[in-house]
Amino acid sequence: MSSGQLDCPWCGCGWLIPCLTCRKSFTFAEVRETDIPLIEVGRREVVARGLTNVSEEEIAEWAEGMAEALDEFEVGDVVVYLDGHYWKRDAVNIVFGGYYVTLSLKRLPHAEALSDPALLDRVLGDKDYWLKRERPDRE
């Protein structure tokens, strides 16, 4: 499901992917095929998060956005989330402006953490990491 990123991406909302079923957050997710339409996934997400002021139109917009975000991936791809974007775990030479920061990375921290698991907390869990890279045009 989507991250539900807030204004504190260092808490994990800017770099982890929550599971709609168990509500835990994960570093990696595998793209899977489902018979459940994205609009229904969106409805379930709204309920799971306890959101009460989300319209059917907003859910439909979310579903359309998720379809676009997932369009570049194939079933079985392992993906990560970082500041508003989904990436294949093994992506390299990444340059983008996210919701909160502008980043230029040779490799995703998520992938680097496969050999050093504490790296994610040291880097992406560090508030200063985000504040130093905050986009000046961020609203």
Backbone torsions as a table, in degrees:
resi	resn	phi	psi	omega
1	MET	NA	175.2	-179.1
2	SER	-74.3	164.6	-173.3
3	SER	-76.6	-28.6	-173.6
4	GLY	66.0	38.9	-173.5
5	GLN	-58.3	133.3	178.8
6	LEU	-104.5	-164.2	178.2
7	ASP	-87.3	14.8	180.0
8	CYS	-132.8	63.5	-172.6
9	PRO	-58.9	-21.6	179.1
10	TRP	-66.2	-18.4	179.9
11	CYS	-72.2	-10.7	-177.5
12	GLY	118.7	-22.3	-178.6
13	CYS	-65.9	-18.9	179.8
14	GLY	-94.8	-0.7	-176.6
15	TRP	-151.5	6.8	176.3
16	LEU	-121.4	157.9	-179.8
17	ILE	-114.5	115.2	180.0
18	PRO	-79.2	147.5	177.7
19	CYS	-90.9	129.7	-179.8
20	LEU	-67.3	-30.1	-176.2
21	THR	-79.2	-53.9	-173.6
22	CYS	-100.4	-12.0	178.4
23	ARG	73.6	1.9	174.7
24	LYS	-77.3	159.7	177.5
25	SER	-108.8	142.9	-174.9
26	PHE	-128.9	150.9	178.1
27	THR	-72.7	-36.9	-177.0
28	PHE	-124.7	152.6	173.6
29	ALA	-138.2	145.3	176.5
30	GLU	-99.8	131.2	177.6
31	VAL	-70.6	125.1	-179.2
32	ARG	-129.2	153.2	176.9
33	GLU	-88.2	143.5	179.3
34	THR	-142.2	155.7	175.0
35	ASP	-84.9	-6.5	-177.7
36	ILE	-84.6	120.2	178.7
37	PRO	-61.8	148.5	-179.0
38	LEU	-58.1	-32.8	179.9
39	ILE	-64.1	-35.6	177.1
40	GLU	-71.5	-37.0	174.5
41	VAL	-59.5	-42.6	178.2
42	GLY	-61.5	-43.1	177.7
43	ARG	-60.5	-44.5	179.8
44	ARG	-63.9	-37.4	178.6
45	GLU	-63.9	-42.7	178.5
46	VAL	-59.2	-45.6	179.3
47	VAL	-65.0	-46.2	-177.9
48	ALA	-60.9	-33.2	-179.9
49	ARG	-88.0	-3.6	178.9
50	GLY	71.3	25.0	-179.6
51	LEU	-80.4	132.9	-176.3
52	THR	-114.5	-13.0	-175.8
53	ASN	-111.5	34.5	-179.7
54	VAL	-106.3	123.6	-177.7
55	SER	-82.9	162.8	176.1
56	GLU	-61.4	-34.4	177.4
57	GLU	-64.3	-42.4	178.2
58	GLU	-65.4	-37.5	177.1
59	ILE	-64.7	-42.0	178.9
60	ALA	-63.2	-39.9	177.0
61	GLU	-64.0	-41.3	177.6
62	TRP	-61.2	-46.0	-179.0
63	ALA	-60.8	-40.7	178.0
64	GLU	-64.2	-43.1	178.3
65	GLY	-64.0	-40.5	177.9
66	MET	-66.5	-38.9	178.0
67	ALA	-60.4	-43.1	177.9
68	GLU	-64.6	-43.2	-178.8
69	ALA	-64.2	-35.3	-177.1
70	LEU	-88.2	-10.3	-175.0
71	ASP	-59.2	-31.3	-176.9
72	GLU	-82.8	-4.0	-178.0
73	PHE	-105.5	156.9	176.0
74	GLU	-110.8	155.8	175.4
75	VAL	-55.8	130.6	-178.5
76	GLY	100.7	-18.1	177.3
77	ASP	-62.9	142.5	173.8
78	VAL	-98.8	125.1	-174.6
79	VAL	-122.2	160.9	172.8
80	VAL	-127.7	163.4	176.4
81	TYR	-114.7	136.5	175.5
82	LEU	-147.6	109.8	171.7
83	ASP	48.4	51.6	174.4
84	GLY	96.3	-2.3	-177.5
85	HIS	-130.5	146.4	173.5
86	TYR	-102.5	139.6	-177.5
87	TRP	-134.9	148.7	168.4
88	LYS	-64.0	140.0	-176.0
89	ARG	-52.0	-36.4	-175.2
90	ASP	-94.4	15.5	179.6
91	ALA	-59.6	146.7	178.8
92	VAL	-131.6	161.5	178.4
93	ASN	51.1	61.4	-173.9
94	ILE	-97.1	124.2	175.8
95	VAL	-132.1	123.9	-179.9
96	PHE	-163.5	158.5	171.7
97	GLY	-104.9	114.1	-179.6
98	GLY	-90.2	-168.1	177.0
99	TYR	-62.7	-36.9	-171.2
100	TYR	-113.4	-39.9	-174.2
101	VAL	-129.1	166.6	168.3
102	THR	-108.1	129.7	-175.5
103	LEU	-129.0	147.1	171.2
104	SER	-133.6	112.2	-173.4
105	LEU	-129.4	137.7	172.6
106	LYS	-72.0	-34.6	-177.5
107	ARG	-150.8	149.4	179.9
108	LEU	-68.1	137.9	176.8
109	PRO	-56.1	-33.0	179.2
110	HIS	-58.0	-43.5	-179.5
111	ALA	-70.9	-39.7	178.3
112	GLU	-63.7	-30.6	-178.5
113	ALA	-71.5	-10.8	176.2
114	LEU	-61.5	-30.9	177.8
115	SER	-101.1	-9.8	179.6
116	ASP	-147.3	78.5	-173.9
117	PRO	-54.0	-31.4	-178.9
118	ALA	-70.2	-13.6	-178.6
119	LEU	-58.2	-38.7	-178.2
120	LEU	-60.3	-44.9	178.1
121	ASP	-68.5	-37.5	179.8
122	ARG	-67.9	-33.6	-176.8
123	VAL	-100.9	-72.4	-174.2
124	LEU	-71.9	-22.2	176.2
125	GLY	-86.6	0.4	-178.6
126	ASP	-93.2	115.5	-178.6
127	LYS	-55.4	-40.6	-179.2
128	ASP	-62.7	-34.4	178.0
129	TYR	-55.2	-44.0	-178.4
130	TRP	-75.4	-45.0	-176.8
131	LEU	-62.9	-36.7	179.3
132	LYS	-68.6	-21.4	-177.2
133	ARG	-109.3	5.8	-175.9
134	GLU	-55.7	134.3	178.6
135	ARG	-67.3	130.9	179.9
136	PRO	-66.3	-23.3	-178.0
137	ASP	-94.0	5.3	-178.5
138	ARG	-68.0	135.2	-179.0
139	GLU	-81.0	NA	NA
